[in-house]
Amino acid sequence: KFELDDGSGTPRQILSGIHKFYEPETLVGKTLVAILNLPRRKMMGYESNGMLISAVKEENGKEQLHLLILDDAVPAGMRLC
């Protein structure tokens, strides 16, 4: 569970199962790609308001997940095209 700046001025809460791949402090200040126009979803008693985009591949018999992380020069709230 974490909050991100989506450019709206209000923090957005997203729940994601990425903890086994990323420690929370490694994502602070990073610019991630997320889908934000999904319906709100309750998970584990919390509301999730979006979904992070990642790439997944099995390597050496283990699933590896890599979040799509953009250059820090991309401002929060920019749209993909």
C-alpha positions in Angstrom: 0.0 0.0 0.0 1.4 3.4 -1.0 0.5 6.8 -2.1 1.7 8.5 -5.3 1.5 12.0 -6.8 -0.7 11.7 -9.9 -0.4 15.4 -10.7 -3.9 16.2 -9.3 -2.7 17.7 -6.1 -4.3 14.9 -4.0 -2.3 11.8 -3.2 -3.6 8.6 -4.8 -3.5 5.3 -2.9 -2.6 2.2 -4.9 -2.3 -1.4 -3.6 0.1 -3.7 -5.4 1.7 -7.0 -4.8 5.3 -5.8 -5.6 6.8 -6.0 -2.1 8.7 -9.3 -2.9 10.4 -7.4 -5.7 10.8 -3.9 -4.4 11.4 -2.4 -0.9 9.2 0.7 -0.4 12.1 3.1 0.2 13.6 2.2 -3.2 10.6 3.7 -4.9 10.5 7.1 -3.1 10.9 9.9 -5.6 10.7 7.6 -8.7 8.4 8.3 -11.6 6.3 5.2 -12.3 3.7 4.4 -15.0 0.2 3.7 -13.7 -3.3 3.3 -15.0 -5.5 5.7 -13.1 -8.9 5.5 -14.9 -9.9 2.1 -13.4 -12.8 1.8 -11.0 -11.9 1.9 -7.3 -11.3 -1.6 -5.9 -11.3 -2.7 -2.3 -8.3 -5.0 -1.5 -7.4 -6.3 2.0 -9.7 -3.8 3.6 -8.2 -0.8 1.7 -9.2 1.1 -1.4 -6.9 0.9 -4.4 -7.3 3.7 -7.0 -5.1 2.5 -9.9 -2.6 -0.1 -11.1 1.1 0.1 -11.7 2.4 -1.1 -15.0 5.2 -3.6 -14.9 7.0 -6.3 -17.1 7.2 -9.9 -15.8 9.4 -12.7 -17.0 10.6 -16.0 -15.6 14.4 -16.1 -15.2 16.2 -19.0 -13.7 13.0 -20.6 -12.6 11.8 -17.5 -10.7 9.4 -14.8 -11.7 11.0 -11.4 -12.1 9.0 -8.2 -12.0 10.2 -4.9 -13.3 8.2 -1.7 -12.8 8.1 0.7 -15.7 10.1 3.6 -14.3 10.4 6.9 -16.3 13.1 9.5 -16.3 12.6 11.9 -13.3 12.3 14.8 -15.7 8.8 13.6 -16.6 6.3 15.5 -14.4 3.6 13.8 -12.4 0.3 13.6 -14.2 1.7 13.4 -17.7 -0.3 11.1 -20.0 1.2 8.3 -22.2 0.6 8.6 -25.9 
